[in-house]
Amino acid sequence: MAKSKKKVETMFLVCEETGDYNYTIRRKPGGEKLKLSKYSPRLRKHTSHVEKKK
């Protein structure tokens, strides 16, 4: 029997201050949303980014 594979989805990391889609990630669905401190090119500083589907 073949194993069923969980589908990997493309998610986006969105800047909370500007709303820009700065980064893309590939991960399995489910679990909690990521909240990371990443660099925002528009603001030229690190801001918090939240995972979002487009």
PDBQT receptor file of N, H, CA, C and O in Angstrom, charges set to zero:
ATOM      1  N   MET A   1       0.826  -1.178   0.000  1.00  0.00    +0.000 N 
ATOM      2  CA  MET A   1       0.000   0.000   0.000  1.00  0.00    +0.000 C 
ATOM      3  C   MET A   1       0.877   1.251   0.000  1.00  0.00    +0.000 C 
ATOM      4  O   MET A   1       1.939   1.292   0.622  1.00  0.00    +0.000 OA
ATOM      5  N   ALA A   2       0.410   2.246  -0.701  1.00  0.00    +0.000 N 
ATOM      6  H   ALA A   2      -0.452   2.213  -1.206  1.00  0.00    +0.000 HD
ATOM      7  CA  ALA A   2       1.150   3.498  -0.771  1.00  0.00    +0.000 C 
ATOM      8  C   ALA A   2       0.767   4.404   0.383  1.00  0.00    +0.000 C 
ATOM      9  O   ALA A   2      -0.391   4.453   0.798  1.00  0.00    +0.000 OA
ATOM     10  N   LYS A   3       1.750   5.113   0.890  1.00  0.00    +0.000 N 
ATOM     11  H   LYS A   3       2.690   5.073   0.553  1.00  0.00    +0.000 HD
ATOM     12  CA  LYS A   3       1.476   6.077   1.948  1.00  0.00    +0.000 C 
ATOM     13  C   LYS A   3       0.892   7.334   1.330  1.00  0.00    +0.000 C 
ATOM     14  O   LYS A   3       1.275   7.731   0.229  1.00  0.00    +0.000 OA
ATOM     15  N   SER A   4      -0.031   7.956   2.036  1.00  0.00    +0.000 N 
ATOM     16  H   SER A   4      -0.342   7.634   2.930  1.00  0.00    +0.000 HD
ATOM     17  CA  SER A   4      -0.562   9.221   1.543  1.00  0.00    +0.000 C 
ATOM     18  C   SER A   4       0.368  10.341   2.015  1.00  0.00    +0.000 C 
ATOM     19  O   SER A   4       0.733  10.410   3.189  1.00  0.00    +0.000 OA
ATOM     20  N   LYS A   5       0.736  11.201   1.094  1.00  0.00    +0.000 N 
ATOM     21  H   LYS A   5       0.440  11.145   0.141  1.00  0.00    +0.000 HD
ATOM     22  CA  LYS A   5       1.647  12.297   1.421  1.00  0.00    +0.000 C 
ATOM     23  C   LYS A   5       0.835  13.531   1.778  1.00  0.00    +0.000 C 
ATOM     24  O   LYS A   5      -0.178  13.835   1.148  1.00  0.00    +0.000 OA
ATOM     25  N   LYS A   6       1.297  14.227   2.794  1.00  0.00    +0.000 N 
ATOM     26  H   LYS A   6       2.120  13.980   3.305  1.00  0.00    +0.000 HD
ATOM     27  CA  LYS A   6       0.667  15.485   3.121  1.00  0.00    +0.000 C 
ATOM     28  C   LYS A   6       1.166  16.529   2.134  1.00  0.00    +0.000 C 
ATOM     29  O   LYS A   6       2.360  16.600   1.840  1.00  0.00    +0.000 OA
ATOM     30  N   LYS A   7       0.268  17.318   1.638  1.00  0.00    +0.000 N 
ATOM     31  H   LYS A   7      -0.702  17.261   1.876  1.00  0.00    +0.000 HD
ATOM     32  CA  LYS A   7       0.608  18.312   0.641  1.00  0.00    +0.000 C 
ATOM     33  C   LYS A   7       1.339  19.494   1.280  1.00  0.00    +0.000 C 
ATOM     34  O   LYS A   7       0.944  19.976   2.342  1.00  0.00    +0.000 OA
ATOM     35  N   VAL A   8       2.383  19.946   0.640  1.00  0.00    +0.000 N 
ATOM     36  H   VAL A   8       2.703  19.555  -0.223  1.00  0.00    +0.000 HD
ATOM     37  CA  VAL A   8       3.142  21.095   1.109  1.00  0.00    +0.000 C 
ATOM     38  C   VAL A   8       2.563  22.326   0.430  1.00  0.00    +0.000 C 
ATOM     39  O   VAL A   8       2.398  22.350  -0.789  1.00  0.00    +0.000 OA
ATOM     40  N   GLU A   9       2.254  23.351   1.222  1.00  0.00    +0.000 N 
ATOM     41  H   GLU A   9       2.388  23.332   2.213  1.00  0.00    +0.000 HD
ATOM     42  CA  GLU A   9       1.663  24.569   0.695  1.00  0.00    +0.000 C 
ATOM     43  C   GLU A   9       2.654  25.724   0.755  1.00  0.00    +0.000 C 
ATOM     44  O   GLU A   9       3.542  25.748   1.608  1.00  0.00    +0.000 OA
ATOM     45  N   THR A  10       2.499  26.670  -0.144  1.00  0.00    +0.000 N 
ATOM     46  H   THR A  10       1.778  26.652  -0.836  1.00  0.00    +0.000 HD
ATOM     47  CA  THR A  10       3.314  27.878  -0.140  1.00  0.00    +0.000 C 
ATOM     48  C   THR A  10       2.601  28.935   0.687  1.00  0.00    +0.000 C 
ATOM     49  O   THR A  10       1.451  29.285   0.418  1.00  0.00    +0.000 OA
ATOM     50  N   MET A  11       3.294  29.434   1.687  1.00  0.00    +0.000 N 
ATOM     51  H   MET A  11       4.228  29.150   1.905  1.00  0.00    +0.000 HD
ATOM     52  CA  MET A  11       2.753  30.474   2.556  1.00  0.00    +0.000 C 
ATOM     53  C   MET A  11       3.620  31.721   2.401  1.00  0.00    +0.000 C 
ATOM     54  O   MET A  11       4.739  31.651   1.894  1.00  0.00    +0.000 OA
ATOM     55  N   PHE A  12       3.104  32.834   2.832  1.00  0.00    +0.000 N 
ATOM     56  H   PHE A  12       2.194  32.891   3.243  1.00  0.00    +0.000 HD
ATOM     57  CA  PHE A  12       3.819  34.092   2.742  1.00  0.00    +0.000 C 
ATOM     58  C   PHE A  12       4.012  34.678   4.131  1.00  0.00    +0.000 C 
ATOM     59  O   PHE A  12       3.152  34.530   5.000  1.00  0.00    +0.000 OA
ATOM     60  N   LEU A  13       5.137  35.340   4.337  1.00  0.00    +0.000 N 
ATOM     61  H   LEU A  13       5.835  35.460   3.631  1.00  0.00    +0.000 HD
ATOM     62  CA  LEU A  13       5.373  36.074   5.572  1.00  0.00    +0.000 C 
ATOM     63  C   LEU A  13       5.102  37.546   5.280  1.00  0.00    +0.000 C 
ATOM     64  O   LEU A  13       5.762  38.157   4.440  1.00  0.00    +0.000 OA
ATOM     65  N   VAL A  14       4.132  38.098   5.979  1.00  0.00    +0.000 N 
ATOM     66  H   VAL A  14       3.596  37.601   6.661  1.00  0.00    +0.000 HD
ATOM     67  CA  VAL A  14       3.659  39.457   5.729  1.00  0.00    +0.000 C 
ATOM     68  C   VAL A  14       4.106  40.364   6.865  1.00  0.00    +0.000 C 
ATOM     69  O   VAL A  14       3.950  40.026   8.038  1.00  0.00    +0.000 OA
ATOM     70  N   CYS A  15       4.658  41.510   6.513  1.00  0.00    +0.000 N 
ATOM     71  H   CYS A  15       4.784  41.785   5.559  1.00  0.00    +0.000 HD
ATOM     72  CA  CYS A  15       5.085  42.497   7.499  1.00  0.00    +0.000 C 
ATOM     73  C   CYS A  15       3.850  43.070   8.191  1.00  0.00    +0.000 C 
ATOM     74  O   CYS A  15       2.890  43.458   7.525  1.00  0.00    +0.000 OA
ATOM     75  N   GLU A  16       3.870  43.123   9.521  1.00  0.00    +0.000 N 
ATOM     76  H   GLU A  16       4.650  42.808  10.062  1.00  0.00    +0.000 HD
ATOM     77  CA  GLU A  16       2.729  43.653  10.262  1.00  0.00    +0.000 C 
ATOM     78  C   GLU A  16       2.609  45.175  10.148  1.00  0.00    +0.000 C 
ATOM     79  O   GLU A  16       1.510  45.714  10.272  1.00  0.00    +0.000 OA
ATOM     80  N   GLU A  17       3.712  45.864   9.918  1.00  0.00    +0.000 N 
ATOM     81  H   GLU A  17       4.605  45.426   9.817  1.00  0.00    +0.000 HD
ATOM     82  CA  GLU A  17       3.665  47.323   9.868  1.00  0.00    +0.000 C 
ATOM     83  C   GLU A  17       3.285  47.849   8.488  1.00  0.00    +0.000 C 
ATOM     84  O   GLU A  17       2.493  48.786   8.390  1.00  0.00    +0.000 OA
ATOM     85  N   THR A  18       3.832  47.266   7.417  1.00  0.00    +0.000 N 
ATOM     86  H   THR A  18       4.475  46.504   7.497  1.00  0.00    +0.000 HD
ATOM     87  CA  THR A  18       3.563  47.778   6.072  1.00  0.00    +0.000 C 
ATOM     88  C   THR A  18       2.556  46.927   5.301  1.00  0.00    +0.000 C 
ATOM     89  O   THR A  18       1.905  47.432   4.386  1.00  0.00    +0.000 OA
ATOM     90  N   GLY A  19       2.414  45.652   5.649  1.00  0.00    +0.000 N 
ATOM     91  H   GLY A  19       2.943  45.242   6.392  1.00  0.00    +0.000 HD
ATOM     92  CA  GLY A  19       1.502  44.774   4.923  1.00  0.00    +0.000 C 
ATOM     93  C   GLY A  19       2.118  44.174   3.673  1.00  0.00    +0.000 C 
ATOM     94  O   GLY A  19       1.410  43.573   2.865  1.00  0.00    +0.000 OA
ATOM     95  N   ASP A  20       3.431  44.328   3.498  1.00  0.00    +0.000 N 
ATOM     96  H   ASP A  20       4.006  44.817   4.154  1.00  0.00    +0.000 HD
ATOM     97  CA  ASP A  20       4.117  43.798   2.312  1.00  0.00    +0.000 C 
ATOM     98  C   ASP A  20       4.350  42.300   2.446  1.00  0.00    +0.000 C 
ATOM     99  O   ASP A  20       4.607  41.794   3.539  1.00  0.00    +0.000 OA
ATOM    100  N   TYR A  21       4.257  41.595   1.316  1.00  0.00    +0.000 N 
ATOM    101  H   TYR A  21       4.049  42.006   0.428  1.00  0.00    +0.000 HD
ATOM    102  CA  TYR A  21       4.587  40.172   1.251  1.00  0.00    +0.000 C 
ATOM    103  C   TYR A  21       6.076  40.071   0.929  1.00  0.00    +0.000 C 
ATOM    104  O   TYR A  21       6.453  40.113  -0.242  1.00  0.00    +0.000 OA
ATOM    105  N   ASN A  22       6.925  39.938   1.943  1.00  0.00    +0.000 N 
ATOM    106  H   ASN A  22       6.619  39.904   2.894  1.00  0.00    +0.000 HD
ATOM    107  CA  ASN A  22       8.374  39.984   1.752  1.00  0.00    +0.000 C 
ATOM    108  C   ASN A  22       9.017  38.618   1.570  1.00  0.00    +0.000 C 
ATOM    109  O   ASN A  22      10.023  38.512   0.868  1.00  0.00    +0.000 OA
ATOM    110  N   TYR A  23       8.473  37.573   2.176  1.00  0.00    +0.000 N 
ATOM    111  H   TYR A  23       7.656  37.659   2.746  1.00  0.00    +0.000 HD
ATOM    112  CA  TYR A  23       9.113  36.265   2.156  1.00  0.00    +0.000 C 
ATOM    113  C   TYR A  23       8.091  35.177   1.834  1.00  0.00    +0.000 C 
ATOM    114  O   TYR A  23       6.909  35.312   2.148  1.00  0.00    +0.000 OA
ATOM    115  N   THR A  24       8.560  34.088   1.200  1.00  0.00    +0.000 N 
ATOM    116  H   THR A  24       9.521  33.978   0.945  1.00  0.00    +0.000 HD
ATOM    117  CA  THR A  24       7.721  32.920   0.961  1.00  0.00    +0.000 C 
ATOM    118  C   THR A  24       8.353  31.723   1.650  1.00  0.00    +0.000 C 
ATOM    119  O   THR A  24       9.576  31.610   1.733  1.00  0.00    +0.000 OA
ATOM    120  N   ILE A  25       7.496  30.825   2.145  1.00  0.00    +0.000 N 
ATOM    121  H   ILE A  25       6.503  30.917   2.078  1.00  0.00    +0.000 HD
ATOM    122  CA  ILE A  25       7.959  29.596   2.781  1.00  0.00    +0.000 C 
ATOM    123  C   ILE A  25       7.082  28.462   2.302  1.00  0.00    +0.000 C 
ATOM    124  O   ILE A  25       5.940  28.683   1.899  1.00  0.00    +0.000 OA
ATOM    125  N   ARG A  26       7.604  27.255   2.342  1.00  0.00    +0.000 N 
ATOM    126  H   ARG A  26       8.532  27.076   2.669  1.00  0.00    +0.000 HD
ATOM    127  CA  ARG A  26       6.840  26.057   2.003  1.00  0.00    +0.000 C 
ATOM    128  C   ARG A  26       6.754  25.195   3.240  1.00  0.00    +0.000 C 
ATOM    129  O   ARG A  26       7.775  24.798   3.801  1.00  0.00    +0.000 OA
ATOM    130  N   ARG A  27       5.524  24.900   3.671  1.00  0.00    +0.000 N 
ATOM    131  H   ARG A  27       4.695  25.223   3.215  1.00  0.00    +0.000 HD
ATOM    132  CA  ARG A  27       5.353  24.067   4.853  1.00  0.00    +0.000 C 
ATOM    133  C   ARG A  27       4.030  23.315   4.789  1.00  0.00    +0.000 C 
ATOM    134  O   ARG A  27       3.140  23.648   4.007  1.00  0.00    +0.000 OA
ATOM    135  N   LYS A  28       3.927  22.297   5.629  1.00  0.00    +0.000 N 
ATOM    136  H   LYS A  28       4.650  22.027   6.265  1.00  0.00    +0.000 HD
ATOM    137  CA  LYS A  28       2.718  21.497   5.694  1.00  0.00    +0.000 C 
ATOM    138  C   LYS A  28       1.615  22.283   6.400  1.00  0.00    +0.000 C 
ATOM    139  O   LYS A  28       1.896  23.060   7.312  1.00  0.00    +0.000 OA
ATOM    140  N   PRO A  29       0.368  22.087   5.985  1.00  0.00    +0.000 N 
ATOM    141  CA  PRO A  29      -0.725  22.808   6.644  1.00  0.00    +0.000 C 
ATOM    142  C   PRO A  29      -0.948  22.303   8.059  1.00  0.00    +0.000 C 
ATOM    143  O   PRO A  29      -0.579  21.179   8.400  1.00  0.00    +0.000 OA
ATOM    144  N   GLY A  30      -1.550  23.144   8.868  1.00  0.00    +0.000 N 
ATOM    145  H   GLY A  30      -1.849  24.057   8.591  1.00  0.00    +0.000 HD
ATOM    146  CA  GLY A  30      -1.819  22.791  10.256  1.00  0.00    +0.000 C 
ATOM    147  C   GLY A  30      -0.788  23.392  11.179  1.00  0.00    +0.000 C 
ATOM    148  O   GLY A  30       0.200  23.972  10.728  1.00  0.00    +0.000 OA
ATOM    149  N   GLY A  31      -1.014  23.257  12.462  1.00  0.00    +0.000 N 
ATOM    150  H   GLY A  31      -1.816  22.787  12.829  1.00  0.00    +0.000 HD
ATOM    151  CA  GLY A  31      -0.091  23.830  13.429  1.00  0.00    +0.000 C 
ATOM    152  C   GLY A  31      -0.361  25.305  13.637  1.00  0.00    +0.000 C 
ATOM    153  O   GLY A  31      -1.312  25.857  13.085  1.00  0.00    +0.000 OA
ATOM    154  N   GLU A  32       0.484  25.941  14.441  1.00  0.00    +0.000 N 
ATOM    155  H   GLU A  32       1.257  25.493  14.890  1.00  0.00    +0.000 HD
ATOM    156  CA  GLU A  32       0.271  27.349  14.703  1.00  0.00    +0.000 C 
ATOM    157  C   GLU A  32       0.927  28.207  13.633  1.00  0.00    +0.000 C 
ATOM    158  O   GLU A  32       1.842  27.764  12.938  1.00  0.00    +0.000 OA
ATOM    159  N   LYS A  33       0.451  29.435  13.510  1.00  0.00    +0.000 N 
ATOM    160  H   LYS A  33      -0.292  29.794  14.075  1.00  0.00    +0.000 HD
ATOM    161  CA  LYS A  33       1.021  30.356  12.537  1.00  0.00    +0.000 C 
ATOM    162  C   LYS A  33       2.373  30.849  13.029  1.00  0.00    +0.000 C 
ATOM    163  O   LYS A  33       2.577  31.058  14.225  1.00  0.00    +0.000 OA
ATOM    164  N   LEU A  34       3.287  31.030  12.091  1.00  0.00    +0.000 N 
ATOM    165  H   LEU A  34       3.121  30.860  11.120  1.00  0.00    +0.000 HD
ATOM    166  CA  LEU A  34       4.610  31.547  12.438  1.00  0.00    +0.000 C 
ATOM    167  C   LEU A  34       4.549  33.049  12.665  1.00  0.00    +0.000 C 
ATOM    168  O   LEU A  34       3.799  33.759  11.995  1.00  0.00    +0.000 OA
ATOM    169  N   LYS A  35       5.337  33.519  13.606  1.00  0.00    +0.000 N 
ATOM    170  H   LYS A  35       5.946  32.942  14.149  1.00  0.00    +0.000 HD
ATOM    171  CA  LYS A  35       5.522  34.949  13.820  1.00  0.00    +0.000 C 
ATOM    172  C   LYS A  35       7.010  35.151  14.060  1.00  0.00    +0.000 C 
ATOM    173  O   LYS A  35       7.534  34.802  15.118  1.00  0.00    +0.000 OA
ATOM    174  N   LEU A  36       7.686  35.719  13.063  1.00  0.00    +0.000 N 
ATOM    175  H   LEU A  36       7.261  36.003  12.204  1.00  0.00    +0.000 HD
ATOM    176  CA  LEU A  36       9.140  35.850  13.096  1.00  0.00    +0.000 C 
ATOM    177  C   LEU A  36       9.550  37.309  12.945  1.00  0.00    +0.000 C 
ATOM    178  O   LEU A  36       8.802  38.126  12.407  1.00  0.00    +0.000 OA
ATOM    179  N   SER A  37      10.726  37.617  13.418  1.00  0.00    +0.000 N 
ATOM    180  H   SER A  37      11.333  36.953  13.855  1.00  0.00    +0.000 HD
ATOM    181  CA  SER A  37      11.316  38.927  13.196  1.00  0.00    +0.000 C 
ATOM    182  C   SER A  37      12.199  38.826  11.953  1.00  0.00    +0.000 C 
ATOM    183  O   SER A  37      13.224  38.144  11.960  1.00  0.00    +0.000 OA
ATOM    184  N   LYS A  38      11.788  39.514  10.890  1.00  0.00    +0.000 N 
ATOM    185  H   LYS A  38      10.956  40.068  10.884  1.00  0.00    +0.000 HD
ATOM    186  CA  LYS A  38      12.515  39.474   9.617  1.00  0.00    +0.000 C 
ATOM    187  C   LYS A  38      12.778  40.910   9.158  1.00  0.00    +0.000 C 
ATOM    188  O   LYS A  38      12.192  41.863   9.671  1.00  0.00    +0.000 OA
ATOM    189  N   TYR A  39      13.671  41.037   8.183  1.00  0.00    +0.000 N 
ATOM    190  H   TYR A  39      14.147  40.263   7.766  1.00  0.00    +0.000 HD
ATOM    191  CA  TYR A  39      14.048  42.339   7.650  1.00  0.00    +0.000 C 
ATOM    192  C   TYR A  39      12.995  42.854   6.676  1.00  0.00    +0.000 C 
ATOM    193  O   TYR A  39      12.558  42.120   5.789  1.00  0.00    +0.000 OA
ATOM    194  N   SER A  40      12.588  44.099   6.834  1.00  0.00    +0.000 N 
ATOM    195  H   SER A  40      12.943  44.695   7.554  1.00  0.00    +0.000 HD
ATOM    196  CA  SER A  40      11.652  44.747   5.921  1.00  0.00    +0.000 C 
ATOM    197  C   SER A  40      12.425  45.751   5.067  1.00  0.00    +0.000 C 
ATOM    198  O   SER A  40      12.924  46.748   5.588  1.00  0.00    +0.000 OA
ATOM    199  N   PRO A  41      12.531  45.495   3.750  1.00  0.00    +0.000 N 
ATOM    200  CA  PRO A  41      13.311  46.392   2.895  1.00  0.00    +0.000 C 
ATOM    201  C   PRO A  41      12.732  47.809   2.816  1.00  0.00    +0.000 C 
ATOM    202  O   PRO A  41      13.487  48.774   2.694  1.00  0.00    +0.000 OA
ATOM    203  N   ARG A  42      11.433  47.941   2.883  1.00  0.00    +0.000 N 
ATOM    204  H   ARG A  42      10.820  47.157   2.982  1.00  0.00    +0.000 HD
ATOM    205  CA  ARG A  42      10.826  49.266   2.781  1.00  0.00    +0.000 C 
ATOM    206  C   ARG A  42      11.171  50.132   3.996  1.00  0.00    +0.000 C 
ATOM    207  O   ARG A  42      11.475  51.316   3.851  1.00  0.00    +0.000 OA
ATOM    208  N   LEU A  43      11.124  49.543   5.186  1.00  0.00    +0.000 N 
ATOM    209  H   LEU A  43      10.877  48.581   5.304  1.00  0.00    +0.000 HD
ATOM    210  CA  LEU A  43      11.417  50.287   6.411  1.00  0.00    +0.000 C 
ATOM    211  C   LEU A  43      12.898  50.269   6.766  1.00  0.00    +0.000 C 
ATOM    212  O   LEU A  43      13.348  51.055   7.599  1.00  0.00    +0.000 OA
ATOM    213  N   ARG A  44      13.654  49.374   6.138  1.00  0.00    +0.000 N 
ATOM    214  H   ARG A  44      13.288  48.735   5.462  1.00  0.00    +0.000 HD
ATOM    215  CA  ARG A  44      15.097  49.202   6.383  1.00  0.00    +0.000 C 
ATOM    216  C   ARG A  44      15.397  48.859   7.837  1.00  0.00    +0.000 C 
ATOM    217  O   ARG A  44      16.354  49.370   8.419  1.00  0.00    +0.000 OA
ATOM    218  N   LYS A  45      14.568  47.984   8.425  1.00  0.00    +0.000 N 
ATOM    219  H   LYS A  45      13.790  47.568   7.953  1.00  0.00    +0.000 HD
ATOM    220  CA  LYS A  45      14.816  47.505   9.780  1.00  0.00    +0.000 C 
ATOM    221  C   LYS A  45      14.077  46.181   9.972  1.00  0.00    +0.000 C 
ATOM    222  O   LYS A  45      13.264  45.791   9.134  1.00  0.00    +0.000 OA
ATOM    223  N   HIS A  46      14.361  45.501  11.065  1.00  0.00    +0.000 N 
ATOM    224  H   HIS A  46      15.022  45.818  11.746  1.00  0.00    +0.000 HD
ATOM    225  CA  HIS A  46      13.687  44.245  11.367  1.00  0.00    +0.000 C 
ATOM    226  C   HIS A  46      12.321  44.536  11.997  1.00  0.00    +0.000 C 
ATOM    227  O   HIS A  46      12.204  45.350  12.913  1.00  0.00    +0.000 OA
ATOM    228  N   THR A  47      11.294  43.853  11.487  1.00  0.00    +0.000 N 
ATOM    229  H   THR A  47      11.389  43.192  10.743  1.00  0.00    +0.000 HD
ATOM    230  CA  THR A  47       9.943  43.975  12.020  1.00  0.00    +0.000 C 
ATOM    231  C   THR A  47       9.366  42.580  12.178  1.00  0.00    +0.000 C 
ATOM    232  O   THR A  47       9.945  41.608  11.694  1.00  0.00    +0.000 OA
ATOM    233  N   SER A  48       8.233  42.475  12.849  1.00  0.00    +0.000 N 
ATOM    234  H   SER A  48       7.762  43.265  13.243  1.00  0.00    +0.000 HD
ATOM    235  CA  SER A  48       7.606  41.160  13.003  1.00  0.00    +0.000 C 
ATOM    236  C   SER A  48       6.804  40.833  11.748  1.00  0.00    +0.000 C 
ATOM    237  O   SER A  48       6.096  41.684  11.210  1.00  0.00    +0.000 OA
ATOM    238  N   HIS A  49       6.924  39.592  11.292  1.00  0.00    +0.000 N 
ATOM    239  H   HIS A  49       7.500  38.901  11.729  1.00  0.00    +0.000 HD
ATOM    240  CA  HIS A  49       6.231  39.086  10.120  1.00  0.00    +0.000 C 
ATOM    241  C   HIS A  49       5.349  37.920  10.540  1.00  0.00    +0.000 C 
ATOM    242  O   HIS A  49       5.747  37.109  11.377  1.00  0.00    +0.000 OA
ATOM    243  N   VAL A  50       4.158  37.830   9.968  1.00  0.00    +0.000 N 
ATOM    244  H   VAL A  50       3.835  38.489   9.288  1.00  0.00    +0.000 HD
ATOM    245  CA  VAL A  50       3.193  36.783  10.308  1.00  0.00    +0.000 C 
ATOM    246  C   VAL A  50       2.901  35.958   9.061  1.00  0.00    +0.000 C 
ATOM    247  O   VAL A  50       2.868  36.485   7.949  1.00  0.00    +0.000 OA
ATOM    248  N   GLU A  51       2.689  34.663   9.257  1.00  0.00    +0.000 N 
ATOM    249  H   GLU A  51       2.716  34.235  10.160  1.00  0.00    +0.000 HD
ATOM    250  CA  GLU A  51       2.384  33.760   8.152  1.00  0.00    +0.000 C 
ATOM    251  C   GLU A  51       0.964  33.989   7.663  1.00  0.00    +0.000 C 
ATOM    252  O   GLU A  51       0.043  34.156   8.463  1.00  0.00    +0.000 OA
ATOM    253  N   LYS A  52       0.787  33.997   6.328  1.00  0.00    +0.000 N 
ATOM    254  H   LYS A  52       1.536  33.862   5.678  1.00  0.00    +0.000 HD
ATOM    255  CA  LYS A  52      -0.521  34.216   5.739  1.00  0.00    +0.000 C 
ATOM    256  C   LYS A  52      -0.596  33.500   4.394  1.00  0.00    +0.000 C 
ATOM    257  O   LYS A  52       0.384  33.449   3.652  1.00  0.00    +0.000 OA
ATOM    258  N   LYS A  53      -1.764  32.949   4.090  1.00  0.00    +0.000 N 
ATOM    259  H   LYS A  53      -2.561  32.990   4.693  1.00  0.00    +0.000 HD
ATOM    260  CA  LYS A  53      -1.988  32.394   2.760  1.00  0.00    +0.000 C 
ATOM    261  C   LYS A  53      -2.446  33.530   1.854  1.00  0.00    +0.000 C 
ATOM    262  O   LYS A  53      -3.087  34.477   2.311  1.00  0.00    +0.000 OA
ATOM    263  N   LYS A  54      -2.122  33.436   0.589  1.00  0.00    +0.000 N 
ATOM    264  H   LYS A  54      -1.602  32.668   0.218  1.00  0.00    +0.000 HD
ATOM    265  CA  LYS A  54      -2.535  34.506  -0.325  1.00  0.00    +0.000 C 
ATOM    266  C   LYS A  54      -3.859  34.208  -0.953  1.00  0.00    +0.000 C 
ATOM    267  O   LYS A  54      -4.357  35.003  -1.750  1.00  0.00    +0.000 OA
TER     268      LYS A  54
